[in-house]
Amino acid sequence: MGKKDANTNRCQPVDQYRKQIGKQDWKKSKKEIKSMKAKAEQHNELSPQIIVLWIGTVILVCSSAYMLLLWYLGAVSLENVSEMPPV
């Protein structure tokens, strides 16, 4: 029985070391998980700044398309008007 007790005492420091490493890894992973969650929440949230940016972009695209159509179609309609004799 003395040999069994000697073997278990020799393995304990290794087991304790492994437990400490596992605890440290868990603490690190916990911090990483929290930071990843915070980053994901921040990415998914729609802040007022982003909403205003999107609305401005849509208005800009629509107004530029309107101006291009007005320019092309307006030039054609002015040519038709100048060709017609005055009434």
PyMOL Python script that loads the backbone (N, CA, C, O; Angstrom):
from pymol import cmd

cmd.read_pdbstr("""\
ATOM      1  N   MET A   1       0.803  -1.185   0.000  1.00  0.00           N
ATOM      2  CA  MET A   1       0.000   0.000   0.000  1.00  0.00           C
ATOM      3  C   MET A   1       0.852   1.258   0.000  1.00  0.00           C
ATOM      4  O   MET A   1       0.387   2.307  -0.445  1.00  0.00           O
ATOM      5  N   GLY A   2       2.009   1.190   0.455  1.00  0.00           N
ATOM      6  CA  GLY A   2       2.874   2.354   0.456  1.00  0.00           C
ATOM      7  C   GLY A   2       3.187   2.832  -0.938  1.00  0.00           C
ATOM      8  O   GLY A   2       3.340   4.032  -1.164  1.00  0.00           O
ATOM      9  N   LYS A   3       3.286   1.895  -1.899  1.00  0.00           N
ATOM     10  CA  LYS A   3       3.607   2.291  -3.271  1.00  0.00           C
ATOM     11  C   LYS A   3       2.440   3.039  -3.924  1.00  0.00           C
ATOM     12  O   LYS A   3       2.652   3.985  -4.683  1.00  0.00           O
ATOM     13  N   LYS A   4       1.231   2.620  -3.632  1.00  0.00           N
ATOM     14  CA  LYS A   4       0.080   3.311  -4.221  1.00  0.00           C
ATOM     15  C   LYS A   4       0.013   4.749  -3.719  1.00  0.00           C
ATOM     16  O   LYS A   4      -0.251   5.667  -4.495  1.00  0.00           O
ATOM     17  N   ASP A   5       0.247   4.946  -2.440  1.00  0.00           N
ATOM     18  CA  ASP A   5       0.211   6.298  -1.896  1.00  0.00           C
ATOM     19  C   ASP A   5       1.314   7.162  -2.492  1.00  0.00           C
ATOM     20  O   ASP A   5       1.116   8.355  -2.723  1.00  0.00           O
ATOM     21  N   ALA A   6       2.461   6.570  -2.738  1.00  0.00           N
ATOM     22  CA  ALA A   6       3.571   7.327  -3.313  1.00  0.00           C
ATOM     23  C   ALA A   6       3.247   7.747  -4.745  1.00  0.00           C
ATOM     24  O   ALA A   6       3.596   8.853  -5.157  1.00  0.00           O
ATOM     25  N   ASN A   7       2.584   6.876  -5.510  1.00  0.00           N
ATOM     26  CA  ASN A   7       2.233   7.211  -6.894  1.00  0.00           C
ATOM     27  C   ASN A   7       1.192   8.327  -6.959  1.00  0.00           C
ATOM     28  O   ASN A   7       1.282   9.217  -7.805  1.00  0.00           O
ATOM     29  N   THR A   8       0.225   8.277  -6.084  1.00  0.00           N
ATOM     30  CA  THR A   8      -0.823   9.301  -6.124  1.00  0.00           C
ATOM     31  C   THR A   8      -0.271  10.661  -5.709  1.00  0.00           C
ATOM     32  O   THR A   8      -0.691  11.685  -6.246  1.00  0.00           O
ATOM     33  N   ASN A   9       0.660  10.685  -4.766  1.00  0.00           N
ATOM     34  CA  ASN A   9       1.238  11.964  -4.355  1.00  0.00           C
ATOM     35  C   ASN A   9       2.104  12.559  -5.457  1.00  0.00           C
ATOM     36  O   ASN A   9       2.203  13.780  -5.576  1.00  0.00           O
ATOM     37  N   ARG A  10       2.728  11.711  -6.258  1.00  0.00           N
ATOM     38  CA  ARG A  10       3.590  12.201  -7.317  1.00  0.00           C
ATOM     39  C   ARG A  10       2.749  12.805  -8.459  1.00  0.00           C
ATOM     40  O   ARG A  10       3.202  13.745  -9.113  1.00  0.00           O
ATOM     41  N   CYS A  11       1.578  12.302  -8.703  1.00  0.00           N
ATOM     42  CA  CYS A  11       0.743  12.784  -9.801  1.00  0.00           C
ATOM     43  C   CYS A  11      -0.043  14.036  -9.436  1.00  0.00           C
ATOM     44  O   CYS A  11      -0.505  14.757 -10.320  1.00  0.00           O
ATOM     45  N   GLN A  12      -0.195  14.292  -8.175  1.00  0.00           N
ATOM     46  CA  GLN A  12      -1.009  15.431  -7.783  1.00  0.00           C
ATOM     47  C   GLN A  12      -0.491  16.773  -8.301  1.00  0.00           C
ATOM     48  O   GLN A  12      -1.295  17.562  -8.797  1.00  0.00           O
ATOM     49  N   PRO A  13       0.794  17.071  -8.213  1.00  0.00           N
ATOM     50  CA  PRO A  13       1.237  18.370  -8.740  1.00  0.00           C
ATOM     51  C   PRO A  13       0.963  18.520 -10.239  1.00  0.00           C
ATOM     52  O   PRO A  13       0.646  19.617 -10.700  1.00  0.00           O
ATOM     53  N   VAL A  14       1.081  17.439 -10.994  1.00  0.00           N
ATOM     54  CA  VAL A  14       0.799  17.501 -12.424  1.00  0.00           C
ATOM     55  C   VAL A  14      -0.678  17.769 -12.644  1.00  0.00           C
ATOM     56  O   VAL A  14      -1.046  18.589 -13.485  1.00  0.00           O
ATOM     57  N   ASP A  15      -1.518  17.086 -11.896  1.00  0.00           N
ATOM     58  CA  ASP A  15      -2.958  17.315 -12.013  1.00  0.00           C
ATOM     59  C   ASP A  15      -3.324  18.741 -11.614  1.00  0.00           C
ATOM     60  O   ASP A  15      -4.154  19.380 -12.261  1.00  0.00           O
ATOM     61  N   GLN A  16      -2.702  19.234 -10.547  1.00  0.00           N
ATOM     62  CA  GLN A  16      -2.977  20.609 -10.119  1.00  0.00           C
ATOM     63  C   GLN A  16      -2.536  21.608 -11.196  1.00  0.00           C
ATOM     64  O   GLN A  16      -3.225  22.590 -11.471  1.00  0.00           O
ATOM     65  N   TYR A  17      -1.378  21.336 -11.795  1.00  0.00           N
ATOM     66  CA  TYR A  17      -0.884  22.203 -12.862  1.00  0.00           C
ATOM     67  C   TYR A  17      -1.855  22.207 -14.036  1.00  0.00           C
ATOM     68  O   TYR A  17      -2.142  23.261 -14.602  1.00  0.00           O
ATOM     69  N   ARG A  18      -2.357  21.045 -14.399  1.00  0.00           N
ATOM     70  CA  ARG A  18      -3.309  20.952 -15.492  1.00  0.00           C
ATOM     71  C   ARG A  18      -4.598  21.701 -15.162  1.00  0.00           C
ATOM     72  O   ARG A  18      -5.176  22.370 -16.019  1.00  0.00           O
ATOM     73  N   LYS A  19      -5.038  21.582 -13.919  1.00  0.00           N
ATOM     74  CA  LYS A  19      -6.242  22.305 -13.506  1.00  0.00           C
ATOM     75  C   LYS A  19      -6.034  23.809 -13.589  1.00  0.00           C
ATOM     76  O   LYS A  19      -6.923  24.540 -14.027  1.00  0.00           O
ATOM     77  N   GLN A  20      -4.849  24.276 -13.165  1.00  0.00           N
ATOM     78  CA  GLN A  20      -4.570  25.713 -13.234  1.00  0.00           C
ATOM     79  C   GLN A  20      -4.571  26.207 -14.677  1.00  0.00           C
ATOM     80  O   GLN A  20      -5.105  27.275 -14.979  1.00  0.00           O
ATOM     81  N   ILE A  21      -3.975  25.429 -15.553  1.00  0.00           N
ATOM     82  CA  ILE A  21      -3.956  25.807 -16.963  1.00  0.00           C
ATOM     83  C   ILE A  21      -5.385  25.852 -17.511  1.00  0.00           C
ATOM     84  O   ILE A  21      -5.744  26.767 -18.251  1.00  0.00           O
ATOM     85  N   GLY A  22      -6.194  24.860 -17.142  1.00  0.00           N
ATOM     86  CA  GLY A  22      -7.584  24.835 -17.591  1.00  0.00           C
ATOM     87  C   GLY A  22      -8.355  26.041 -17.090  1.00  0.00           C
ATOM     88  O   GLY A  22      -9.169  26.600 -17.825  1.00  0.00           O
ATOM     89  N   LYS A  23      -8.116  26.454 -15.851  1.00  0.00           N
ATOM     90  CA  LYS A  23      -8.791  27.629 -15.303  1.00  0.00           C
ATOM     91  C   LYS A  23      -8.371  28.894 -16.039  1.00  0.00           C
ATOM     92  O   LYS A  23      -9.197  29.758 -16.335  1.00  0.00           O
ATOM     93  N   GLN A  24      -7.075  28.992 -16.330  1.00  0.00           N
ATOM     94  CA  GLN A  24      -6.594  30.176 -17.048  1.00  0.00           C
ATOM     95  C   GLN A  24      -7.184  30.233 -18.456  1.00  0.00           C
ATOM     96  O   GLN A  24      -7.591  31.294 -18.928  1.00  0.00           O
ATOM     97  N   ASP A  25      -7.225  29.091 -19.110  1.00  0.00           N
ATOM     98  CA  ASP A  25      -7.809  29.049 -20.452  1.00  0.00           C
ATOM     99  C   ASP A  25      -9.284  29.417 -20.406  1.00  0.00           C
ATOM    100  O   ASP A  25      -9.780  30.116 -21.291  1.00  0.00           O
ATOM    101  N   TRP A  26      -9.983  28.955 -19.386  1.00  0.00           N
ATOM    102  CA  TRP A  26     -11.406  29.269 -19.262  1.00  0.00           C
ATOM    103  C   TRP A  26     -11.605  30.765 -19.054  1.00  0.00           C
ATOM    104  O   TRP A  26     -12.515  31.367 -19.624  1.00  0.00           O
ATOM    105  N   LYS A  27     -10.744  31.357 -18.232  1.00  0.00           N
ATOM    106  CA  LYS A  27     -10.853  32.796 -18.004  1.00  0.00           C
ATOM    107  C   LYS A  27     -10.595  33.569 -19.296  1.00  0.00           C
ATOM    108  O   LYS A  27     -11.298  34.532 -19.601  1.00  0.00           O
ATOM    109  N   LYS A  28      -9.588  33.142 -20.049  1.00  0.00           N
ATOM    110  CA  LYS A  28      -9.285  33.807 -21.316  1.00  0.00           C
ATOM    111  C   LYS A  28     -10.447  33.648 -22.293  1.00  0.00           C
ATOM    112  O   LYS A  28     -10.866  34.608 -22.938  1.00  0.00           O
ATOM    113  N   SER A  29     -10.951  32.440 -22.390  1.00  0.00           N
ATOM    114  CA  SER A  29     -12.031  32.208 -23.345  1.00  0.00           C
ATOM    115  C   SER A  29     -13.295  32.961 -22.930  1.00  0.00           C
ATOM    116  O   SER A  29     -14.056  33.408 -23.788  1.00  0.00           O
ATOM    117  N   LYS A  30     -13.523  33.106 -21.636  1.00  0.00           N
ATOM    118  CA  LYS A  30     -14.676  33.861 -21.158  1.00  0.00           C
ATOM    119  C   LYS A  30     -14.580  35.322 -21.606  1.00  0.00           C
ATOM    120  O   LYS A  30     -15.569  35.907 -22.050  1.00  0.00           O
ATOM    121  N   LYS A  31     -13.395  35.901 -21.487  1.00  0.00           N
ATOM    122  CA  LYS A  31     -13.194  37.289 -21.907  1.00  0.00           C
ATOM    123  C   LYS A  31     -13.372  37.416 -23.414  1.00  0.00           C
ATOM    124  O   LYS A  31     -13.981  38.372 -23.894  1.00  0.00           O
ATOM    125  N   GLU A  32     -12.846  36.466 -24.149  1.00  0.00           N
ATOM    126  CA  GLU A  32     -12.975  36.501 -25.604  1.00  0.00           C
ATOM    127  C   GLU A  32     -14.434  36.365 -26.029  1.00  0.00           C
ATOM    128  O   GLU A  32     -14.881  37.044 -26.954  1.00  0.00           O
ATOM    129  N   ILE A  33     -15.164  35.500 -25.362  1.00  0.00           N
ATOM    130  CA  ILE A  33     -16.581  35.309 -25.687  1.00  0.00           C
ATOM    131  C   ILE A  33     -17.353  36.599 -25.418  1.00  0.00           C
ATOM    132  O   ILE A  33     -18.201  36.994 -26.218  1.00  0.00           O
ATOM    133  N   LYS A  34     -17.062  37.253 -24.298  1.00  0.00           N
ATOM    134  CA  LYS A  34     -17.749  38.505 -23.987  1.00  0.00           C
ATOM    135  C   LYS A  34     -17.438  39.577 -25.025  1.00  0.00           C
ATOM    136  O   LYS A  34     -18.328  40.306 -25.464  1.00  0.00           O
ATOM    137  N   SER A  35     -16.175  39.664 -25.409  1.00  0.00           N
ATOM    138  CA  SER A  35     -15.811  40.681 -26.401  1.00  0.00           C
ATOM    139  C   SER A  35     -16.431  40.371 -27.763  1.00  0.00           C
ATOM    140  O   SER A  35     -16.842  41.288 -28.475  1.00  0.00           O
ATOM    141  N   MET A  36     -16.502  39.107 -28.129  1.00  0.00           N
ATOM    142  CA  MET A  36     -17.119  38.729 -29.402  1.00  0.00           C
ATOM    143  C   MET A  36     -18.613  39.024 -29.385  1.00  0.00           C
ATOM    144  O   MET A  36     -19.160  39.488 -30.385  1.00  0.00           O
ATOM    145  N   LYS A  37     -19.281  38.762 -28.263  1.00  0.00           N
ATOM    146  CA  LYS A  37     -20.709  39.067 -28.151  1.00  0.00           C
ATOM    147  C   LYS A  37     -20.956  40.568 -28.259  1.00  0.00           C
ATOM    148  O   LYS A  37     -21.882  41.007 -28.941  1.00  0.00           O
ATOM    149  N   ALA A  38     -20.118  41.350 -27.581  1.00  0.00           N
ATOM    150  CA  ALA A  38     -20.270  42.800 -27.632  1.00  0.00           C
ATOM    151  C   ALA A  38     -20.068  43.319 -29.052  1.00  0.00           C
ATOM    152  O   ALA A  38     -20.792  44.205 -29.507  1.00  0.00           O
ATOM    153  N   LYS A  39     -19.083  42.765 -29.744  1.00  0.00           N
ATOM    154  CA  LYS A  39     -18.822  43.183 -31.121  1.00  0.00           C
ATOM    155  C   LYS A  39     -19.986  42.806 -32.031  1.00  0.00           C
ATOM    156  O   LYS A  39     -20.369  43.589 -32.900  1.00  0.00           O
ATOM    157  N   ALA A  40     -20.552  41.619 -31.841  1.00  0.00           N
ATOM    158  CA  ALA A  40     -21.681  41.176 -32.659  1.00  0.00           C
ATOM    159  C   ALA A  40     -22.919  42.040 -32.390  1.00  0.00           C
ATOM    160  O   ALA A  40     -23.637  42.394 -33.325  1.00  0.00           O
ATOM    161  N   GLU A  41     -23.169  42.376 -31.142  1.00  0.00           N
ATOM    162  CA  GLU A  41     -24.312  43.228 -30.808  1.00  0.00           C
ATOM    163  C   GLU A  41     -24.138  44.620 -31.412  1.00  0.00           C
ATOM    164  O   GLU A  41     -25.088  45.216 -31.918  1.00  0.00           O
ATOM    165  N   GLN A  42     -22.915  45.122 -31.348  1.00  0.00           N
ATOM    166  CA  GLN A  42     -22.651  46.442 -31.891  1.00  0.00           C
ATOM    167  C   GLN A  42     -22.824  46.431 -33.402  1.00  0.00           C
ATOM    168  O   GLN A  42     -23.307  47.407 -33.977  1.00  0.00           O
ATOM    169  N   HIS A  43     -22.444  45.360 -34.037  1.00  0.00           N
ATOM    170  CA  HIS A  43     -22.562  45.252 -35.488  1.00  0.00           C
ATOM    171  C   HIS A  43     -24.026  45.133 -35.914  1.00  0.00           C
ATOM    172  O   HIS A  43     -24.406  45.670 -36.954  1.00  0.00           O
ATOM    173  N   ASN A  44     -24.840  44.449 -35.142  1.00  0.00           N
ATOM    174  CA  ASN A  44     -26.232  44.217 -35.507  1.00  0.00           C
ATOM    175  C   ASN A  44     -27.142  45.394 -35.176  1.00  0.00           C
ATOM    176  O   ASN A  44     -28.231  45.509 -35.740  1.00  0.00           O
ATOM    177  N   GLU A  45     -26.716  46.259 -34.280  1.00  0.00           N
ATOM    178  CA  GLU A  45     -27.562  47.380 -33.899  1.00  0.00           C
ATOM    179  C   GLU A  45     -27.593  48.425 -35.005  1.00  0.00           C
ATOM    180  O   GLU A  45     -26.586  48.676 -35.667  1.00  0.00           O
ATOM    181  N   LEU A  46     -28.746  49.024 -35.192  1.00  0.00           N
ATOM    182  CA  LEU A  46     -28.888  50.109 -36.144  1.00  0.00           C
ATOM    183  C   LEU A  46     -28.868  51.426 -35.379  1.00  0.00           C
ATOM    184  O   LEU A  46     -29.850  51.802 -34.740  1.00  0.00           O
ATOM    185  N   SER A  47     -27.763  52.103 -35.450  1.00  0.00           N
ATOM    186  CA  SER A  47     -27.658  53.386 -34.769  1.00  0.00           C
ATOM    187  C   SER A  47     -28.301  54.461 -35.633  1.00  0.00           C
ATOM    188  O   SER A  47     -28.432  54.280 -36.844  1.00  0.00           O
ATOM    189  N   PRO A  48     -28.696  55.558 -35.043  1.00  0.00           N
ATOM    190  CA  PRO A  48     -29.315  56.642 -35.815  1.00  0.00           C
ATOM    191  C   PRO A  48     -28.386  57.160 -36.919  1.00  0.00           C
ATOM    192  O   PRO A  48     -28.846  57.597 -37.974  1.00  0.00           O
ATOM    193  N   GLN A  49     -27.098  57.108 -36.667  1.00  0.00           N
ATOM    194  CA  GLN A  49     -26.133  57.572 -37.658  1.00  0.00           C
ATOM    195  C   GLN A  49     -26.195  56.710 -38.921  1.00  0.00           C
ATOM    196  O   GLN A  49     -26.143  57.234 -40.033  1.00  0.00           O
ATOM    197  N   ILE A  50     -26.305  55.409 -38.752  1.00  0.00           N
ATOM    198  CA  ILE A  50     -26.369  54.494 -39.889  1.00  0.00           C
ATOM    199  C   ILE A  50     -27.678  54.679 -40.641  1.00  0.00           C
ATOM    200  O   ILE A  50     -27.696  54.651 -41.871  1.00  0.00           O
ATOM    201  N   ILE A  51     -28.771  54.869 -39.914  1.00  0.00           N
ATOM    202  CA  ILE A  51     -30.076  55.053 -40.546  1.00  0.00           C
ATOM    203  C   ILE A  51     -30.078  56.323 -41.399  1.00  0.00           C
ATOM    204  O   ILE A  51     -30.558  56.311 -42.533  1.00  0.00           O
ATOM    205  N   VAL A  52     -29.546  57.411 -40.858  1.00  0.00           N
ATOM    206  CA  VAL A  52     -29.486  58.675 -41.599  1.00  0.00           C
ATOM    207  C   VAL A  52     -28.599  58.507 -42.829  1.00  0.00           C
ATOM    208  O   VAL A  52     -28.912  59.042 -43.893  1.00  0.00           O
ATOM    209  N   LEU A  53     -27.520  57.786 -42.697  1.00  0.00           N
ATOM    210  CA  LEU A  53     -26.624  57.546 -43.824  1.00  0.00           C
ATOM    211  C   LEU A  53     -27.329  56.792 -44.941  1.00  0.00           C
ATOM    212  O   LEU A  53     -27.187  57.140 -46.113  1.00  0.00           O
ATOM    213  N   TRP A  54     -28.086  55.762 -44.584  1.00  0.00           N
ATOM    214  CA  TRP A  54     -28.813  54.983 -45.600  1.00  0.00           C
ATOM    215  C   TRP A  54     -29.901  55.813 -46.271  1.00  0.00           C
ATOM    216  O   TRP A  54     -30.067  55.755 -47.490  1.00  0.00           O
ATOM    217  N   ILE A  55     -30.635  56.578 -45.487  1.00  0.00           N
ATOM    218  CA  ILE A  55     -31.689  57.425 -46.056  1.00  0.00           C
ATOM    219  C   ILE A  55     -31.081  58.455 -47.008  1.00  0.00           C
ATOM    220  O   ILE A  55     -31.616  58.698 -48.090  1.00  0.00           O
ATOM    221  N   GLY A  56     -29.973  59.054 -46.609  1.00  0.00           N
ATOM    222  CA  GLY A  56     -29.287  60.019 -47.465  1.00  0.00           C
ATOM    223  C   GLY A  56     -28.800  59.389 -48.762  1.00  0.00           C
ATOM    224  O   GLY A  56     -28.876  60.004 -49.826  1.00  0.00           O
ATOM    225  N   THR A  57     -28.301  58.164 -48.670  1.00  0.00           N
ATOM    226  CA  THR A  57     -27.834  57.463 -49.865  1.00  0.00           C
ATOM    227  C   THR A  57     -28.984  57.181 -50.821  1.00  0.00           C
ATOM    228  O   THR A  57     -28.844  57.361 -52.031  1.00  0.00           O
ATOM    229  N   VAL A  58     -30.111  56.744 -50.294  1.00  0.00           N
ATOM    230  CA  VAL A  58     -31.281  56.459 -51.127  1.00  0.00           C
ATOM    231  C   VAL A  58     -31.782  57.733 -51.794  1.00  0.00           C
ATOM    232  O   VAL A  58     -32.111  57.724 -52.980  1.00  0.00           O
ATOM    233  N   ILE A  59     -31.843  58.821 -51.047  1.00  0.00           N
ATOM    234  CA  ILE A  59     -32.290  60.098 -51.616  1.00  0.00           C
ATOM    235  C   ILE A  59     -31.328  60.566 -52.703  1.00  0.00           C
ATOM    236  O   ILE A  59     -31.762  61.064 -53.742  1.00  0.00           O
ATOM    237  N   LEU A  60     -30.046  60.413 -52.474  1.00  0.00           N
ATOM    238  CA  LEU A  60     -29.048  60.819 -53.458  1.00  0.00           C
ATOM    239  C   LEU A  60     -29.168  60.008 -54.748  1.00  0.00           C
ATOM    240  O   LEU A  60     -29.108  60.569 -55.842  1.00  0.00           O
ATOM    241  N   VAL A  61     -29.336  58.714 -54.624  1.00  0.00           N
ATOM    242  CA  VAL A  61     -29.470  57.858 -55.809  1.00  0.00           C
ATOM    243  C   VAL A  61     -30.745  58.197 -56.573  1.00  0.00           C
ATOM    244  O   VAL A  61     -30.722  58.319 -57.798  1.00  0.00           O
ATOM    245  N   CYS A  62     -31.851  58.347 -55.862  1.00  0.00           N
ATOM    246  CA  CYS A  62     -33.126  58.671 -56.528  1.00  0.00           C
ATOM    247  C   CYS A  62     -33.064  60.030 -57.206  1.00  0.00           C
ATOM    248  O   CYS A  62     -33.537  60.179 -58.333  1.00  0.00           O
ATOM    249  N   SER A  63     -32.490  61.020 -56.541  1.00  0.00           N
ATOM    250  CA  SER A  63     -32.429  62.361 -57.140  1.00  0.00           C
ATOM    251  C   SER A  63     -31.482  62.394 -58.336  1.00  0.00           C
ATOM    252  O   SER A  63     -31.749  63.094 -59.312  1.00  0.00           O
ATOM    253  N   SER A  64     -30.382  61.646 -58.273  1.00  0.00           N
ATOM    254  CA  SER A  64     -29.483  61.615 -59.436  1.00  0.00           C
ATOM    255  C   SER A  64     -30.151  60.911 -60.615  1.00  0.00           C
ATOM    256  O   SER A  64     -29.989  61.346 -61.755  1.00  0.00           O
ATOM    257  N   ALA A  65     -30.897  59.836 -60.369  1.00  0.00           N
ATOM    258  CA  ALA A  65     -31.629  59.157 -61.445  1.00  0.00           C
ATOM    259  C   ALA A  65     -32.683  60.095 -62.023  1.00  0.00           C
ATOM    260  O   ALA A  65     -32.865  60.130 -63.240  1.00  0.00           O
ATOM    261  N   TYR A  66     -33.371  60.844 -61.195  1.00  0.00           N
ATOM    262  CA  TYR A  66     -34.383  61.803 -61.649  1.00  0.00           C
ATOM    263  C   TYR A  66     -33.744  62.893 -62.512  1.00  0.00           C
ATOM    264  O   TYR A  66     -34.279  63.249 -63.562  1.00  0.00           O
ATOM    265  N   MET A  67     -32.607  63.418 -62.070  1.00  0.00           N
ATOM    266  CA  MET A  67     -31.929  64.470 -62.822  1.00  0.00           C
ATOM    267  C   MET A  67     -31.445  63.954 -64.179  1.00  0.00           C
ATOM    268  O   MET A  67     -31.562  64.661 -65.180  1.00  0.00           O
ATOM    269  N   LEU A  68     -30.908  62.744 -64.228  1.00  0.00           N
ATOM    270  CA  LEU A  68     -30.475  62.169 -65.500  1.00  0.00           C
ATOM    271  C   LEU A  68     -31.655  61.987 -66.446  1.00  0.00           C
ATOM    272  O   LEU A  68     -31.559  62.326 -67.625  1.00  0.00           O
ATOM    273  N   LEU A  69     -32.759  61.459 -65.947  1.00  0.00           N
ATOM    274  CA  LEU A  69     -33.942  61.281 -66.785  1.00  0.00           C
ATOM    275  C   LEU A  69     -34.490  62.630 -67.248  1.00  0.00           C
ATOM    276  O   LEU A  69     -34.874  62.775 -68.409  1.00  0.00           O
ATOM    277  N   LEU A  70     -34.527  63.595 -66.370  1.00  0.00           N
ATOM    278  CA  LEU A  70     -35.001  64.922 -66.727  1.00  0.00           C
ATOM    279  C   LEU A  70     -34.109  65.551 -67.787  1.00  0.00           C
ATOM    280  O   LEU A  70     -34.596  66.199 -68.714  1.00  0.00           O
ATOM    281  N   TRP A  71     -32.821  65.361 -67.651  1.00  0.00           N
ATOM    282  CA  TRP A  71     -31.881  65.936 -68.603  1.00  0.00           C
ATOM    283  C   TRP A  71     -32.048  65.308 -69.988  1.00  0.00           C
ATOM    284  O   TRP A  71     -32.130  66.016 -70.991  1.00  0.00           O
ATOM    285  N   TYR A  72     -32.097  63.963 -70.034  1.00  0.00           N
ATOM    286  CA  TYR A  72     -32.247  63.280 -71.325  1.00  0.00           C
ATOM    287  C   TYR A  72     -33.621  63.540 -71.947  1.00  0.00           C
ATOM    288  O   TYR A  72     -33.713  63.882 -73.126  1.00  0.00           O
ATOM    289  N   LEU A  73     -34.673  63.381 -71.169  1.00  0.00           N
ATOM    290  CA  LEU A  73     -36.019  63.565 -71.699  1.00  0.00           C
ATOM    291  C   LEU A  73     -36.339  65.038 -71.942  1.00  0.00           C
ATOM    292  O   LEU A  73     -37.087  65.370 -72.862  1.00  0.00           O
ATOM    293  N   GLY A  74     -35.789  65.898 -71.138  1.00  0.00           N
ATOM    294  CA  GLY A  74     -36.009  67.331 -71.304  1.00  0.00           C
ATOM    295  C   GLY A  74     -35.366  67.839 -72.581  1.00  0.00           C
ATOM    296  O   GLY A  74     -35.927  68.709 -73.248  1.00  0.00           O
ATOM    297  N   ALA A  75     -34.220  67.324 -72.929  1.00  0.00           N
ATOM    298  CA  ALA A  75     -33.545  67.748 -74.157  1.00  0.00           C
ATOM    299  C   ALA A  75     -34.370  67.342 -75.367  1.00  0.00           C
ATOM    300  O   ALA A  75     -34.455  68.100 -76.333  1.00  0.00           O
ATOM    301  N   VAL A  76     -34.973  66.176 -75.337  1.00  0.00           N
ATOM    302  CA  VAL A  76     -35.800  65.714 -76.448  1.00  0.00           C
ATOM    303  C   VAL A  76     -37.061  66.556 -76.544  1.00  0.00           C
ATOM    304  O   VAL A  76     -37.472  66.914 -77.648  1.00  0.00           O
ATOM    305  N   SER A  77     -37.679  66.877 -75.430  1.00  0.00           N
ATOM    306  CA  SER A  77     -38.925  67.643 -75.468  1.00  0.00           C
ATOM    307  C   SER A  77     -38.665  69.077 -75.895  1.00  0.00           C
ATOM    308  O   SER A  77     -39.532  69.668 -76.538  1.00  0.00           O
ATOM    309  N   LEU A  78     -37.526  69.670 -75.576  1.00  0.00           N
ATOM    310  CA  LEU A  78     -37.203  71.019 -76.011  1.00  0.00           C
ATOM    311  C   LEU A  78     -36.964  71.058 -77.517  1.00  0.00           C
ATOM    312  O   LEU A  78     -37.306  72.043 -78.172  1.00  0.00           O
ATOM    313  N   GLU A  79     -36.384  70.006 -78.066  1.00  0.00           N
ATOM    314  CA  GLU A  79     -36.188  69.947 -79.518  1.00  0.00           C
ATOM    315  C   GLU A  79     -37.538  69.889 -80.229  1.00  0.00           C
ATOM    316  O   GLU A  79     -37.719  70.522 -81.269  1.00  0.00           O
ATOM    317  N   ASN A  80     -38.479  69.138 -79.676  1.00  0.00           N
ATOM    318  CA  ASN A  80     -39.812  69.043 -80.271  1.00  0.00           C
ATOM    319  C   ASN A  80     -40.540  70.377 -80.212  1.00  0.00           C
ATOM    320  O   ASN A  80     -41.261  70.728 -81.146  1.00  0.00           O
ATOM    321  N   VAL A  81     -40.366  71.108 -79.152  1.00  0.00           N
ATOM    322  CA  VAL A  81     -41.035  72.387 -78.984  1.00  0.00           C
ATOM    323  C   VAL A  81     -40.466  73.406 -79.982  1.00  0.00           C
ATOM    324  O   VAL A  81     -41.216  74.196 -80.557  1.00  0.00           O
ATOM    325  N   SER A  82     -39.157  73.389 -80.184  1.00  0.00           N
ATOM    326  CA  SER A  82     -38.551  74.371 -81.089  1.00  0.00           C
ATOM    327  C   SER A  82     -38.911  74.083 -82.547  1.00  0.00           C
ATOM    328  O   SER A  82     -38.912  75.005 -83.363  1.00  0.00           O
ATOM    329  N   GLU A  83     -39.215  72.844 -82.893  1.00  0.00           N
ATOM    330  CA  GLU A  83     -39.593  72.494 -84.251  1.00  0.00           C
ATOM    331  C   GLU A  83     -41.022  72.901 -84.572  1.00  0.00           C
ATOM    332  O   GLU A  83     -41.340  73.161 -85.733  1.00  0.00           O
ATOM    333  N   MET A  84     -41.877  72.962 -83.582  1.00  0.00           N
ATOM    334  CA  MET A  84     -43.284  73.295 -83.818  1.00  0.00           C
ATOM    335  C   MET A  84     -43.409  74.789 -84.114  1.00  0.00           C
ATOM    336  O   MET A  84     -42.740  75.611 -83.487  1.00  0.00           O
ATOM    337  N   PRO A  85     -44.249  75.125 -85.049  1.00  0.00           N
ATOM    338  CA  PRO A  85     -44.466  76.550 -85.323  1.00  0.00           C
ATOM    339  C   PRO A  85     -45.304  77.178 -84.198  1.00  0.00           C
ATOM    340  O   PRO A  85     -46.122  76.502 -83.576  1.00  0.00           O
ATOM    341  N   PRO A  86     -45.096  78.443 -83.951  1.00  0.00           N
ATOM    342  CA  PRO A  86     -45.883  79.095 -82.889  1.00  0.00           C
ATOM    343  C   PRO A  86     -47.346  79.189 -83.293  1.00  0.00           C
ATOM    344  O   PRO A  86     -47.652  79.355 -84.473  1.00  0.00           O
ATOM    345  N   VAL A  87     -48.225  79.088 -82.356  1.00  0.00           N
ATOM    346  CA  VAL A  87     -49.661  79.111 -82.623  1.00  0.00           C
ATOM    347  C   VAL A  87     -50.213  80.485 -82.697  1.00  0.00           C
ATOM    348  O   VAL A  87     -51.412  80.657 -82.916  1.00  0.00           O
TER     349      VAL A  87
END
""", "prot")
cmd.dss("prot")
cmd.show_as("cartoon", "prot")
cmd.util.cbc("prot")
cmd.orient("prot")
